[in-house]
Amino acid sequence: MNLAVFYLIRARKLFLFYGQDNGLPVNCHVFNDVEAPQIKHVLTEAIGTDLNWLVTVATSWEGRTESRYAPRPSQGPQGLGVSLFFHENSFAKGR
């Protein structure tokens, strides 16, 4: 089964792309008004079985993301520093 899922946090929209007969996931179903903690349940209901979904919903942490530029690499690191805020995940809980 080929599946791909995307979630838009502010819009609370869940996009499920799927393929027929293990084909490319070119069909799409959109679920509206889905809160992040409901994602696994909505996907399980849509497919009809629990596939032990690996779900991670994360965004950059407002006010804690910064770009760092240096004129030359020898003057320091360049790149984008991102602090992540996790809204939901289905990773196993630690013992």
QUICORRA-V999557 format. One record per residue. RES is the residue in one small letter. D_FIRST is the distance of its C-alpha to the first C-alpha in Angstrom with 1 decimal. Layout:
res=RES d_first=D_FIRST
res=RES d_first=D_FIRST
This chain:
res=m d_first=0.0
res=n d_first=3.8
res=l d_first=6.3
res=a d_first=10.0
res=v d_first=12.9
res=f d_first=16.6
res=y d_first=19.6
res=l d_first=23.1
res=i d_first=25.6
res=r d_first=28.7
res=a d_first=27.1
res=r d_first=25.0
res=k d_first=22.1
res=l d_first=18.4
res=f d_first=16.1
res=l d_first=12.4
res=f d_first=10.8
res=y d_first=7.7
res=g d_first=7.0
res=q d_first=8.0
res=d d_first=7.3
res=n d_first=4.8
res=g d_first=7.7
res=l d_first=9.2
res=p d_first=8.9
res=v d_first=12.3
res=n d_first=12.5
res=c d_first=14.0
res=h d_first=15.3
res=v d_first=18.2
res=f d_first=19.6
res=n d_first=23.3
res=d d_first=25.6
res=v d_first=23.2
res=e d_first=25.1
res=a d_first=23.5
res=p d_first=23.8
res=q d_first=21.9
res=i d_first=18.6
res=k d_first=16.9
res=h d_first=18.3
res=v d_first=17.3
res=l d_first=13.6
res=t d_first=13.7
res=e d_first=15.7
res=a d_first=13.4
res=i d_first=10.3
res=g d_first=12.8
res=t d_first=12.2
res=d d_first=13.1
res=l d_first=10.6
res=n d_first=13.8
res=w d_first=13.1
res=l d_first=15.2
res=v d_first=17.2
res=t d_first=20.2
res=v d_first=22.3
res=a d_first=25.3
res=t d_first=28.0
res=s d_first=31.1
res=w d_first=34.0
res=e d_first=36.5
res=g d_first=39.7
res=r d_first=38.5
res=t d_first=36.8
res=e d_first=39.1
res=s d_first=39.3
res=r d_first=41.6
res=y d_first=43.2
res=a d_first=45.9
res=p d_first=48.0
res=r d_first=47.5
res=p d_first=45.1
res=s d_first=48.3
res=q d_first=49.0
res=g d_first=46.0
res=p d_first=42.2
res=q d_first=40.4
res=g d_first=37.1
res=l d_first=35.6
res=g d_first=35.9
res=v d_first=33.4
res=s d_first=33.6
res=l d_first=30.4
res=f d_first=30.4
res=f d_first=27.4
res=h d_first=26.9
res=e d_first=24.1
res=n d_first=22.1
res=s d_first=20.2
res=f d_first=21.7
res=a d_first=23.4
res=k d_first=27.1
res=g d_first=29.7
res=r d_first=32.1
